[in-house]
Amino acid sequence: MSRQTVGEALSGRLFAAETAIDAALTEAASLVAMLPAARAEAYLSAATGQRAFDAAAAAVTSLTQARAHMVAT
């Protein structure tokens, strides 16, 4: 394989990884957005769902950091 061919293959993989992270970020953010309404609809106190909200928000943060690292590559 030539250097150009290897570079093109790596570029394709990088784009695919960035796209996958973007899709995961979209889904995780949608989940975070739904949690408060779902909690209210189920008539649960805010304290009941706080750990789940914190974990989902942390996942969004981690995905955002992963995206930044991939973009920097």
Residue pairs with C-beta under 8 A, 6 or more apart in sequence:
1 9
14 70
14 73
17 70
18 67
18 70
18 71
21 63
21 66
21 67
21 70
22 67
24 63
25 60
25 63
25 64
25 67
28 56
28 59
28 60
28 63
29 60
31 56
32 53
32 56
32 57
32 60
35 49
35 52
35 53
35 56
36 53
38 49
39 46
39 48
39 49
